[in-house]
Amino acid sequence: MKWCYFCFILLLIGSCTLSSSQEATLHKAVTSYVDAHNNGAVMAYVGYTHPNIVGFYEDQGDEMFREKFELFSPEDGGVYLEDGNVKEIEKQNGQIHVRYIFDKYSDLDYSDDAEVGVIAMSIDDGVTWFFAEEEDYTNEKIFSKDEQLIDL
């Protein structure tokens, strides 16, 4: 009986982790996403953002799209992300959602302004990854409740 319980615990723990190849592709994608954000590479940043989000803001018009994806505003000198930590991983039918919390700081004073939550999302079992900030992830006009594997 103890053996069955031990196997169940191992299966449960293993189901919440990523394989080495999934971790490698996720790490590469997160690094590219953060670099695009921090370096003001808007086209790359938009390319790493989940297509549902890009489409939603395109449908809102040019001004809303520019406002959403503007990385360096003249007023605040830009906002940077660093020190991302994994907080939660959820898997379901080949989909994987990984919640990160990043420190964010302003270019003007280099002080920690706050934290920002970002969800890395894969629909092909970790081969490709797209990203959504928590406010977009929880927006049911962008992702239905059924599409949100992580409860925020």
DOVEX-250167 format. One record per residue (C-alpha): residue number from 1; x, y, z. Coordinates in steps of 0.1 Angstrom, whole numbers. Example, Ala and Ser with C-alpha at 12.3 -4.5 7.8 and 13.67 -1.06 7.14 Angstrom:
BEGIN
+-----+-------+-------+-------+
: seq :     u :     v :     w :
+-----+-------+-------+-------+
:   1 :   123 :   -45 :    78 :
:   2 :   137 :   -11 :    71 :
+-----+-------+-------+-------+
END
This chain:
BEGIN
+-----+-------+-------+-------+
: seq :     u :     v :     w :
+-----+-------+-------+-------+
:   1 :     0 :     0 :     0 :
:   2 :    28 :    24 :     8 :
:   3 :    44 :    17 :   -26 :
:   4 :    12 :    27 :   -44 :
:   5 :     9 :    59 :   -23 :
:   6 :    46 :    67 :   -31 :
:   7 :    40 :    62 :   -68 :
:   8 :     9 :    84 :   -67 :
:   9 :    29 :   112 :   -51 :
:  10 :    57 :   109 :   -76 :
:  11 :    32 :   110 :  -105 :
:  12 :    15 :   140 :   -90 :
:  13 :    48 :   159 :   -86 :
:  14 :    60 :   149 :  -120 :
:  15 :    28 :   161 :  -137 :
:  16 :    34 :   197 :  -124 :
:  17 :    69 :   200 :  -138 :
:  18 :    83 :   205 :  -172 :
:  19 :   106 :   182 :  -192 :
:  20 :   141 :   193 :  -199 :
:  21 :   132 :   202 :  -236 :
:  22 :   101 :   221 :  -224 :
:  23 :   122 :   240 :  -199 :
:  24 :   149 :   248 :  -225 :
:  25 :   124 :   262 :  -250 :
:  26 :   106 :   281 :  -223 :
:  27 :   138 :   296 :  -210 :
:  28 :   148 :   307 :  -245 :
:  29 :   114 :   322 :  -252 :
:  30 :   112 :   340 :  -218 :
:  31 :   147 :   355 :  -224 :
:  32 :   137 :   367 :  -259 :
:  33 :   104 :   381 :  -246 :
:  34 :   121 :   400 :  -218 :
:  35 :   150 :   412 :  -241 :
:  36 :   125 :   425 :  -266 :
:  37 :   105 :   443 :  -239 :
:  38 :   136 :   458 :  -222 :
:  39 :   153 :   468 :  -255 :
:  40 :   122 :   484 :  -270 :
:  41 :   120 :   460 :  -299 :
:  42 :    83 :   464 :  -304 :
:  43 :    80 :   441 :  -334 :
:  44 :    97 :   412 :  -315 :
:  45 :    76 :   420 :  -284 :
:  46 :    44 :   419 :  -304 :
:  47 :    56 :   386 :  -320 :
:  48 :    60 :   370 :  -286 :
:  49 :    27 :   383 :  -273 :
:  50 :    -2 :   358 :  -276 :
:  51 :   -21 :   362 :  -309 :
:  52 :   -54 :   366 :  -291 :
:  53 :   -41 :   397 :  -273 :
:  54 :   -26 :   412 :  -305 :
:  55 :   -59 :   406 :  -323 :
:  56 :   -79 :   421 :  -295 :
:  57 :   -59 :   453 :  -295 :
:  58 :   -58 :   455 :  -333 :
:  59 :   -96 :   454 :  -332 :
:  60 :   -97 :   483 :  -307 :
:  61 :   -80 :   506 :  -333 :
:  62 :   -45 :   520 :  -339 :
:  63 :   -44 :   542 :  -308 :
:  64 :   -53 :   514 :  -284 :
:  65 :   -28 :   491 :  -301 :
:  66 :     0 :   517 :  -299 :
:  67 :    -8 :   524 :  -263 :
:  68 :    -7 :   487 :  -253 :
:  69 :    25 :   479 :  -271 :
:  70 :    44 :   512 :  -265 :
:  71 :    75 :   501 :  -246 :
:  72 :    92 :   535 :  -239 :
:  73 :    70 :   564 :  -231 :
:  74 :    86 :   599 :  -229 :
:  75 :    70 :   605 :  -195 :
:  76 :    85 :   575 :  -176 :
:  77 :   116 :   567 :  -197 :
:  78 :   106 :   531 :  -201 :
:  79 :    98 :   502 :  -178 :
:  80 :   121 :   472 :  -175 :
:  81 :   115 :   436 :  -164 :
:  82 :   140 :   415 :  -145 :
:  83 :   143 :   386 :  -120 :
:  84 :   114 :   365 :  -132 :
:  85 :   104 :   337 :  -109 :
:  86 :    81 :   308 :  -117 :
:  87 :    51 :   308 :   -94 :
:  88 :    28 :   282 :  -109 :
:  89 :    26 :   256 :  -137 :
:  90 :    -6 :   241 :  -151 :
:  91 :    -9 :   215 :  -178 :
:  92 :   -39 :   202 :  -197 :
:  93 :   -43 :   183 :  -229 :
:  94 :    -9 :   194 :  -244 :
:  95 :   -14 :   230 :  -232 :
:  96 :    10 :   244 :  -206 :
:  97 :     6 :   277 :  -188 :
:  98 :    34 :   290 :  -166 :
:  99 :    30 :   320 :  -143 :
: 100 :    60 :   343 :  -138 :
: 101 :    64 :   372 :  -115 :
: 102 :    89 :   398 :  -126 :
: 103 :   103 :   428 :  -108 :
: 104 :    96 :   459 :  -129 :
: 105 :   114 :   492 :  -126 :
: 106 :   116 :   526 :  -143 :
: 107 :   144 :   539 :  -164 :
: 108 :   143 :   572 :  -146 :
: 109 :   151 :   561 :  -110 :
: 110 :   160 :   524 :  -112 :
: 111 :   139 :   517 :   -82 :
: 112 :   116 :   487 :   -80 :
: 113 :    82 :   501 :   -90 :
: 114 :    62 :   469 :   -85 :
: 115 :    58 :   434 :   -98 :
: 116 :    42 :   423 :  -130 :
: 117 :    27 :   389 :  -136 :
: 118 :    32 :   373 :  -170 :
: 119 :    18 :   340 :  -182 :
: 120 :    38 :   319 :  -207 :
: 121 :    14 :   298 :  -228 :
: 122 :    21 :   268 :  -250 :
: 123 :    -6 :   249 :  -270 :
: 124 :    19 :   224 :  -284 :
: 125 :    33 :   208 :  -253 :
: 126 :    61 :   233 :  -248 :
: 127 :    74 :   235 :  -284 :
: 128 :    64 :   272 :  -289 :
: 129 :    55 :   298 :  -263 :
: 130 :    36 :   331 :  -263 :
: 131 :    31 :   355 :  -234 :
: 132 :     2 :   374 :  -217 :
: 133 :     3 :   399 :  -189 :
: 134 :   -20 :   389 :  -162 :
: 135 :   -45 :   417 :  -169 :
: 136 :   -49 :   404 :  -205 :
: 137 :   -49 :   368 :  -194 :
: 138 :   -79 :   374 :  -171 :
: 139 :   -98 :   395 :  -196 :
: 140 :  -126 :   372 :  -207 :
: 141 :  -129 :   392 :  -240 :
: 142 :   -94 :   378 :  -249 :
: 143 :   -94 :   344 :  -231 :
: 144 :  -125 :   326 :  -220 :
: 145 :  -125 :   311 :  -185 :
: 146 :  -121 :   277 :  -201 :
: 147 :   -88 :   289 :  -218 :
: 148 :   -74 :   301 :  -185 :
: 149 :   -56 :   271 :  -168 :
: 150 :   -43 :   293 :  -140 :
: 151 :   -68 :   309 :  -116 :
: 152 :   -57 :   344 :  -106 :
+-----+-------+-------+-------+
END
